[in-house]
Amino acid sequence: MKPDLIVVGGGIIGCSAAAFAAERGASVVLLEATAIGAGASGRNSGAVQYPFDAILAELHVKTVEQYRALATAYPDFSFPAQPVGLLLLTDDLAAAHDRADELTRDAPHLAPRVLTGAELTEAEPSLAPDLTAVRLETGYPTLPDAATTAMARRAGDAGAEIRVGTAVAVIRSEVGHVVGVTLTDGTSLDAGAVLIAAGPWSPRLVDASGAWQPLRPTHGVTVQVALHPAPRHVLEEGVVHTVNRPVELGEGGADLATTFSLMTAGSTSTVGSTFLATAPDPREVAPILVRRGARFVPALRDATILRSRVCARPQSVDGRPFMGPWPGTDRLFVCVGHGPWGISTGPASAALAVSAILEADEDGIAPELRAGRELGLSA
């Protein structure tokens, strides 16, 4: 039987969309080429936090609400009732005050506060003593793949069919509307609509001509370590926000483009991260990240590396995702390009995409996030 919806991609957005659509009565098939959470949705740092972009802020708030509901329904998924706090770390006291003032103006609900000296040591004893921090009321640690795995279970429980190991070759369409997909084994599957949520691999599916190139992968290495005692806060290097903007990407060795982050869920601490144009060997990068991280958390010098992983984040050219109907092709939809904010805003983005699919309701999608904006098109 032809499903109402094919979802391409088994990350947090694809699994969320499959769950929400199935719960609303749609017949859904989710197609994932390798494994649920195989990309950034399973290899992120695990920190759900405010995205430092007013256009994405509401998506984050609603995503937190969705995770709380998910944790109630699936107790194996643990999500904090309250944020543990995010510390933006620097050795520049003036820059810290400037950043705190900026955030007080733009995001006062984060309650920005500069901590230094004994006050910072009391708040977070694990840090090097010469640092300054801006503390923000955000940061919800989870295991990196926990949310995606739980959403996939929810989708299956709602009746969605999940096919892992099934890769899509092309979107099948007739004049003006989508018909379904052709798989890499040559078989085809028809559907009432198709949602592309395949991260950095999405553009070639949406536009086989190659004209639509709104994403570039930034390869991130994260390192899981055993750290005792572990920091209580989510930690990030820097007070000037850059992570959700296109950046020049370094390559390897001493020029490796990195920024320190660390968060702990359960007994595992995850250290990150890199922003690279090509995928490095995570085993080679892991010691570099841990060594550089020891500048902020000295105990990392003696920490045991448990695991290192690399993933490709779907970074959009303007730092914001593409959501909703694909212009010019009826019944083709996208929800891609969330960069490092997929785990923090993905479920709410998926909910908007599902409303656009099932109800033709795009009102919740801000113009700055609509799918056709890169080409100057309107949906």
C-alpha positions as CSV (number, residue, x, y, z in Angstrom):
1,M,0.0,0.0,0.0
2,K,1.3,3.5,-0.9
3,P,2.2,5.4,2.3
4,D,1.0,8.9,2.9
5,L,4.6,10.0,3.7
6,I,8.1,8.8,3.1
7,V,10.7,10.3,5.4
8,V,14.3,10.1,4.2
9,G,16.8,10.2,7.0
10,G,17.0,8.5,10.4
11,G,18.3,11.4,12.5
12,I,16.5,13.4,15.1
13,I,14.5,15.3,12.6
14,G,13.5,12.4,10.5
15,C,12.6,10.2,13.5
16,S,10.6,13.1,15.1
17,A,8.7,13.8,11.9
18,A,7.9,10.1,11.4
19,A,6.6,9.9,15.0
20,F,4.5,13.1,14.8
21,A,3.0,12.2,11.4
22,A,2.1,8.6,12.5
23,E,0.5,9.9,15.7
24,R,-1.7,12.1,13.6
25,G,-2.9,9.1,11.6
26,A,-0.7,9.2,8.6
27,S,0.9,6.1,7.2
28,V,4.6,6.6,7.3
29,V,7.7,4.8,6.0
30,L,11.1,6.1,7.2
31,L,14.1,5.2,5.1
32,E,17.6,5.3,6.6
33,A,20.7,4.2,4.7
34,T,22.9,3.1,7.6
35,A,21.7,3.3,11.1
36,I,19.3,5.4,13.3
37,G,21.4,8.4,14.5
38,A,24.3,7.5,12.4
39,G,25.2,11.1,11.7
40,A,25.3,14.2,13.8
41,S,22.1,13.2,15.6
42,G,23.9,10.3,17.2
43,R,27.4,11.7,17.4
44,N,26.8,15.2,18.9
45,S,28.0,16.3,22.3
46,G,24.6,15.6,23.8
47,A,24.0,19.2,25.1
48,V,20.6,20.6,24.3
49,Q,20.9,24.4,24.6
50,Y,19.8,27.8,23.5
51,P,20.9,28.4,19.9
52,F,21.9,32.1,20.2
53,D,19.6,33.1,17.3
54,A,16.3,34.7,18.0
55,I,14.8,33.1,14.9
56,L,15.6,29.6,16.3
57,A,14.8,30.4,19.9
58,E,11.1,29.3,19.9
59,L,12.1,26.1,18.2
60,H,14.5,25.4,21.1
61,V,11.8,26.1,23.7
62,K,9.3,23.8,22.0
63,T,12.0,21.1,21.6
64,V,12.7,21.2,25.3
65,E,9.0,20.7,25.9
66,Q,8.9,17.8,23.5
67,Y,11.9,16.1,25.2
68,R,10.3,16.4,28.6
69,A,7.2,14.7,27.1
70,L,9.4,12.0,25.5
71,A,11.1,11.3,28.8
72,T,7.8,10.9,30.5
73,A,6.6,8.4,27.9
74,Y,9.9,6.6,27.6
75,P,11.7,6.5,31.0
76,D,14.8,5.0,29.4
77,F,15.4,8.5,27.9
78,S,16.7,10.8,30.6
79,F,16.2,14.5,30.3
80,P,16.9,17.0,33.1
81,A,13.9,18.8,34.6
82,Q,16.0,22.0,34.8
83,P,19.1,23.2,32.9
84,V,22.4,22.5,34.6
85,G,23.8,25.8,33.3
86,L,26.2,26.7,30.5
87,L,29.5,28.3,31.1
88,L,31.1,30.3,28.3
89,L,34.8,30.3,29.2
90,T,37.5,32.9,28.4
91,D,40.6,34.5,29.9
92,D,39.4,37.9,28.9
93,L,37.4,39.5,31.7
94,A,36.4,42.6,29.6
95,A,35.1,40.4,26.7
96,A,33.1,38.3,29.3
97,H,31.4,41.5,30.5
98,D,30.7,42.6,27.0
99,R,29.1,39.2,26.1
100,A,27.1,39.2,29.3
101,D,25.8,42.7,28.5
102,E,24.9,41.6,24.9
103,L,23.0,38.6,26.2
104,T,21.2,40.5,28.9
105,R,19.9,42.7,26.1
106,D,19.1,40.0,23.6
107,A,18.2,37.0,25.7
108,P,17.5,38.1,29.3
109,H,15.7,34.8,30.1
110,L,19.2,33.2,30.1
111,A,20.1,35.3,33.2
112,P,23.7,36.0,32.1
113,R,26.2,36.4,35.0
114,V,29.9,36.9,34.9
115,L,31.8,34.6,37.3
116,T,35.5,34.8,38.1
117,G,37.9,34.0,40.9
118,A,36.6,32.2,43.9
119,E,33.0,32.6,42.7
120,L,33.7,30.6,39.6
121,T,35.7,28.0,41.5
122,E,32.8,27.5,43.9
123,A,30.4,27.2,41.0
124,E,32.6,24.8,39.0
125,P,35.6,23.5,40.9
126,S,36.9,21.5,37.8
127,L,38.0,24.6,35.9
128,A,41.5,26.1,35.7
129,P,41.7,28.9,38.3
130,D,42.6,31.8,35.9
131,L,39.5,31.6,33.8
132,T,36.4,33.8,33.6
133,A,33.0,32.6,32.6
134,V,29.6,33.9,31.6
135,R,27.0,31.6,33.2
136,L,23.7,31.1,31.3
137,E,20.6,29.4,32.4
138,T,20.5,26.8,29.6
139,G,22.1,23.4,29.0
140,Y,20.3,20.0,29.2
141,P,22.8,17.1,29.0
142,T,21.7,13.8,27.4
143,L,23.6,11.0,25.9
144,P,24.5,11.8,22.3
145,D,22.1,9.3,20.6
146,A,19.5,9.0,23.3
147,A,16.9,11.5,21.9
148,T,17.1,10.1,18.4
149,T,16.8,6.5,19.6
150,A,13.8,7.3,21.8
151,M,12.1,9.2,18.9
152,A,12.6,6.2,16.6
153,R,10.9,4.0,19.2
154,R,8.1,6.5,19.5
155,A,7.7,6.5,15.7
156,G,7.6,2.7,15.6
157,D,5.1,2.5,18.4
158,A,2.9,5.0,16.5
159,G,2.9,2.7,13.5
160,A,5.6,4.1,11.3
161,E,7.6,1.6,9.3
162,I,11.3,2.1,9.8
163,R,13.6,0.6,7.1
164,V,17.3,0.7,8.1
165,G,19.8,-0.1,5.3
166,T,17.6,1.3,2.6
167,A,19.2,4.2,0.7
168,V,17.4,6.5,-1.7
169,A,19.0,7.2,-5.1
170,V,16.6,9.9,-6.5
171,I,13.3,11.5,-5.9
172,R,10.7,10.3,-8.5
173,S,8.5,13.1,-9.8
174,E,6.2,13.9,-12.6
175,V,5.5,17.3,-13.9
176,G,5.0,19.6,-10.9
177,H,4.7,16.9,-8.2
178,V,6.5,14.2,-6.4
179,V,5.6,10.6,-7.0
180,G,7.9,8.7,-4.6
181,V,11.6,7.6,-4.5
182,T,13.8,5.2,-6.3
183,L,16.1,3.2,-4.1
184,T,19.8,2.4,-4.7
185,D,18.8,-1.2,-5.5
186,G,16.7,-0.1,-8.4
187,T,13.3,-0.6,-6.8
188,S,10.8,2.2,-6.3
189,L,8.4,3.2,-3.6
190,D,5.5,5.6,-4.2
191,A,4.0,7.9,-1.6
192,G,1.7,10.8,-1.1
193,A,4.5,13.1,0.0
194,V,8.3,12.9,0.6
195,L,10.2,14.7,3.4
196,I,13.9,15.0,3.0
197,A,15.7,15.1,6.3
198,A,19.0,13.5,5.3
199,G,21.4,16.1,6.7
200,P,24.3,17.1,4.5
201,W,23.3,14.5,1.9
202,S,20.0,16.2,1.3
203,P,20.7,18.6,-1.6
204,R,21.5,15.9,-4.1
205,L,18.1,14.3,-3.4
206,V,16.2,17.6,-3.5
207,D,17.8,18.9,-6.7
208,A,19.6,16.3,-8.8
209,S,20.9,19.1,-11.1
210,G,23.3,20.2,-8.4
211,A,22.0,23.9,-8.6
212,W,20.8,23.9,-5.0
213,Q,23.9,23.9,-2.8
214,P,22.8,25.5,0.5
215,L,24.7,23.2,2.8
216,R,28.3,22.3,3.4
217,P,29.3,19.6,5.9
218,T,31.5,20.6,8.8
219,H,33.1,17.5,10.3
220,G,33.0,17.3,14.0
221,V,35.1,15.0,16.2
222,T,33.9,14.3,19.7
223,V,35.7,12.3,22.4
224,Q,34.1,10.4,25.2
225,V,36.2,10.3,28.4
226,A,36.0,9.0,31.9
227,L,36.4,12.1,34.1
228,H,36.2,12.1,37.9
229,P,34.9,14.3,39.2
230,A,33.1,15.5,36.1
231,P,32.1,19.2,35.6
232,R,28.5,20.0,36.7
233,H,27.9,22.6,33.9
234,V,28.0,22.4,30.2
235,L,31.3,24.1,29.2
236,E,32.1,26.0,26.0
237,E,35.2,28.0,25.0
238,G,34.7,31.6,24.0
239,V,32.3,34.5,24.7
240,V,31.9,35.6,21.1
241,H,29.3,33.4,19.3
242,T,30.5,32.0,16.1
243,V,29.5,28.3,15.9
244,N,26.3,28.8,14.0
245,R,27.9,31.0,11.3
246,P,29.9,29.8,8.3
247,V,33.6,29.7,9.2
248,E,36.8,29.1,7.4
249,L,37.7,25.5,8.1
250,G,41.2,24.3,8.9
251,E,42.7,21.0,8.0
252,G,44.6,18.7,10.3
253,G,47.7,19.0,12.5
254,A,48.7,22.2,14.3
255,D,46.1,24.2,12.2
256,L,43.2,22.0,13.3
257,A,40.1,24.2,13.7
258,T,38.8,23.4,17.1
259,T,36.8,24.9,19.9
260,F,36.5,23.4,23.4
261,S,33.3,22.0,24.7
262,L,32.5,19.5,27.4
263,M,29.3,18.1,28.8
264,T,28.5,15.1,31.1
265,A,25.5,12.8,31.0
266,G,25.5,9.8,33.4
267,S,29.1,8.6,33.8
268,T,30.4,9.8,30.4
269,S,31.9,13.2,29.5
270,T,32.0,14.2,25.9
271,V,34.7,16.6,24.7
272,G,34.5,18.5,21.4
273,S,34.9,19.7,18.8
274,T,36.3,20.3,15.4
275,F,34.9,22.2,12.4
276,L,36.6,20.7,9.4
277,A,35.9,20.7,5.6
278,T,36.9,17.0,5.3
279,A,36.6,14.1,7.7
280,P,39.7,13.5,9.8
281,D,40.7,10.2,11.6
282,P,39.0,10.7,15.0
283,R,41.7,8.5,16.6
284,E,44.3,11.0,15.6
285,V,42.3,14.1,16.6
286,A,41.1,12.8,20.0
287,P,44.3,13.3,21.9
288,I,44.6,16.9,20.4
289,L,41.1,17.7,21.7
290,V,41.8,16.3,25.1
291,R,45.1,18.0,25.4
292,R,43.7,21.4,24.4
293,G,40.7,20.9,26.7
294,A,43.1,20.5,29.7
295,R,43.7,24.2,29.4
296,F,40.1,24.6,30.7
297,V,39.6,21.4,32.7
298,P,43.1,20.3,34.0
299,A,41.8,16.8,35.0
300,L,41.6,16.0,31.3
301,R,45.4,15.5,31.3
302,D,44.8,12.2,33.1
303,A,41.4,11.3,31.7
304,T,41.0,7.9,29.9
305,I,39.7,8.2,26.3
306,L,36.8,5.8,25.9
307,R,35.7,6.5,22.4
308,S,36.2,9.0,19.6
309,R,33.8,9.6,16.7
310,V,33.4,11.9,13.7
311,C,30.2,13.1,12.0
312,A,29.3,15.6,9.3
313,R,27.1,18.5,10.5
314,P,24.7,19.9,7.9
315,Q,25.8,23.5,8.1
316,S,23.7,25.9,6.0
317,V,25.3,28.9,4.2
318,D,23.6,31.4,6.5
319,G,23.5,29.4,9.7
320,R,19.8,28.7,9.6
321,P,17.9,25.5,8.5
322,F,15.7,25.1,5.4
323,M,12.2,24.0,6.2
324,G,8.8,23.3,4.5
325,P,7.7,22.8,0.9
326,W,10.2,22.7,-1.9
327,P,9.3,25.3,-4.4
328,G,8.1,24.1,-7.8
329,T,7.5,20.5,-6.8
330,D,4.2,19.7,-5.0
331,R,4.4,17.2,-2.2
332,L,8.2,17.5,-1.8
333,F,9.3,18.9,1.6
334,V,12.7,19.5,3.3
335,C,13.8,20.0,6.9
336,V,17.6,20.3,6.7
337,G,20.6,22.5,7.6
338,H,20.4,22.8,11.4
339,G,24.2,22.6,11.8
340,P,25.1,22.2,15.4
341,W,21.6,23.0,16.6
342,G,19.8,19.9,15.3
343,I,19.6,18.2,18.6
344,S,18.5,21.5,20.2
345,T,15.8,22.5,17.7
346,G,15.1,19.4,15.5
347,P,11.9,18.0,17.0
348,A,10.1,21.4,16.9
349,S,11.3,21.8,13.3
350,A,10.0,18.4,12.4
351,A,6.6,19.3,13.9
352,L,6.4,22.4,11.7
353,A,7.3,20.3,8.7
354,V,4.6,17.7,9.5
355,S,2.0,20.5,9.8
356,A,3.1,21.8,6.3
357,I,2.7,18.2,4.9
358,L,-0.5,17.1,6.5
359,E,-2.4,20.4,6.7
360,A,-0.6,22.6,4.2
361,D,0.0,24.9,7.2
362,E,3.2,26.9,6.8
363,D,2.3,29.8,9.1
364,G,4.6,28.5,11.8
365,I,7.7,28.5,9.6
366,A,9.5,31.9,9.7
367,P,10.3,33.4,6.3
368,E,14.0,33.3,7.3
369,L,13.7,29.5,7.6
370,R,11.7,28.6,4.5
371,A,13.0,26.1,2.0
372,G,13.1,28.3,-1.1
373,R,14.9,31.3,0.3
374,E,18.4,30.4,-0.9
375,L,17.3,30.5,-4.5
376,G,15.1,33.6,-4.0
377,L,12.0,31.5,-4.4
378,S,8.8,31.5,-2.3
379,A,7.0,28.3,-1.3
